[in-house]
């Protein structure tokens, strides 16, 4: 484990992808949206 979001960013395991990203098996997703 990376110790949360900040640890994942430091380890290079956190990526921001666009709407055209093809989801692959094993991906963990965090959806960002604005209301």
Order of alpha helices (4+ residues) and beta strands (2+ residues): alpha
